[in-house]
Amino acid sequence: MSLFAIAPALPLHAAGKYVAGAYIVFVLVILIYVTIMAIRLGRTERALVELNDDLARREEGSGDPAAPGDPAAPGAPARRDPHPEAARLSGAGRGPGDSPL
């Protein structure tokens, strides 16, 4: 049996610190990633709840989809978006590589 197969590249007492350090860095990167995704998910859920509430209010307000005050009606005056944050989160108006975070 070869001496290289028996002897490790680094002595075990010296390699243990590097292995432990690599695991710690890996776990920290995973935790940071999960935290960022949780924050983005929370923002998206809040925007979705707001949009669902707006849709429910709009549906309660008029049973006819082409009612005179409805922005979907032909010839209706343009209205300002009550939730510009939802458009920002949805990615409207952003180019490739632009990030909301």
C-alpha positions as a printed NumPy array, in Angstrom:
array([[  0.   ,   0.   ,   0.   ],
       [  1.28 ,   3.427,  -0.889],
       [  2.322,   5.951,   1.722],
       [  0.173,   8.641,  -0.008],
       [ -2.978,   6.581,   0.461],
       [ -2.346,   6.292,   4.195],
       [ -1.175,   9.828,   4.992],
       [ -3.742,  12.657,   4.709],
       [ -2.872,  15.884,   2.853],
       [ -2.885,  17.815,   6.129],
       [ -2.381,  16.397,   9.571],
       [ -5.783,  15.719,  11.125],
       [ -5.242,  18.109,  13.995],
       [ -4.631,  20.983,  11.52 ],
       [ -7.339,  20.056,   8.967],
       [-10.129,  19.905,  11.543],
       [-10.131,  23.68 ,  12.021],
       [-10.488,  24.3  ,   8.289],
       [-13.267,  21.758,   7.882],
       [-15.182,  23.22 ,  10.819],
       [-14.68 ,  26.726,   9.451],
       [-15.958,  25.683,   6.031],
       [-19.082,  24.141,   7.566],
       [-19.742,  27.26 ,   9.634],
       [-19.421,  29.52 ,   6.577],
       [-21.7  ,  27.214,   4.564],
       [-24.391,  27.197,   7.264],
       [-24.202,  30.994,   7.597],
       [-24.638,  31.461,   3.831],
       [-27.673,  29.15 ,   3.868],
       [-29.201,  31.05 ,   6.825],
       [-28.689,  34.403,   5.115],
       [-30.295,  33.074,   1.922],
       [-33.312,  31.677,   3.795],
       [-33.726,  34.996,   5.652],
       [-33.7  ,  36.987,   2.411],
       [-36.245,  34.63 ,   0.83 ],
       [-38.496,  34.879,   3.91 ],
       [-38.429,  38.679,   3.732],
       [-39.298,  38.634,   0.017],
       [-42.079,  36.099,   0.604],
       [-43.56 ,  38.295,   3.338],
       [-43.574,  41.338,   1.047],
       [-45.173,  39.363,  -1.753],
       [-47.854,  37.95 ,   0.566],
       [-48.705,  41.436,   1.873],
       [-48.999,  42.781,  -1.673],
       [-51.203,  39.826,  -2.647],
       [-53.499,  40.386,   0.338],
       [-53.842,  44.062,  -0.605],
       [-54.638,  43.178,  -4.207],
       [-57.218,  40.595,  -3.129],
       [-58.832,  43.156,  -0.801],
       [-58.973,  45.704,  -3.626],
       [-60.523,  43.138,  -5.936],
       [-63.134,  42.176,  -3.327],
       [-64.022,  45.855,  -2.748],
       [-64.27 ,  46.45 ,  -6.488],
       [-66.523,  43.399,  -6.94 ],
       [-68.746,  44.458,  -3.994],
       [-69.039,  47.975,  -5.361],
       [-70.487,  46.993,  -8.709],
       [-71.953,  43.748,  -9.954],
       [-71.678,  44.913, -13.563],
       [-68.062,  44.811, -14.808],
       [-68.696,  47.707, -17.225],
       [-70.316,  50.041, -14.674],
       [-69.746,  53.806, -15.225],
       [-67.155,  54.201, -12.414],
       [-65.255,  51.079, -13.345],
       [-61.797,  51.703, -14.857],
       [-62.302,  48.683, -17.122],
       [-65.287,  50.365, -18.786],
       [-64.61 ,  51.829, -22.23 ],
       [-64.205,  55.606, -22.064],
       [-63.716,  55.62 , -18.273],
       [-61.302,  58.268, -16.989],
       [-57.847,  57.008, -16.026],
       [-57.326,  56.576, -12.289],
       [-54.165,  56.803, -10.275],
       [-52.937,  53.42 ,  -9.008],
       [-53.863,  53.221,  -5.288],
       [-51.073,  50.706,  -4.678],
       [-47.884,  51.698,  -6.513],
       [-45.979,  49.371,  -4.168],
       [-47.719,  46.371,  -5.756],
       [-46.493,  47.435,  -9.208],
       [-42.964,  47.826,  -7.87 ],
       [-43.027,  44.351,  -6.32 ],
       [-44.507,  42.758,  -9.435],
       [-41.583,  43.911, -11.562],
       [-43.552,  46.265, -13.817],
       [-41.243,  48.765, -15.481],
       [-38.007,  47.069, -14.501],
       [-35.376,  45.866, -16.866],
       [-33.36 ,  42.673, -16.653],
       [-30.991,  42.716, -13.737],
       [-32.921,  45.331, -11.761],
       [-33.809,  44.039,  -8.334],
       [-36.347,  45.387,  -5.821],
       [-33.922,  44.581,  -3.014]])
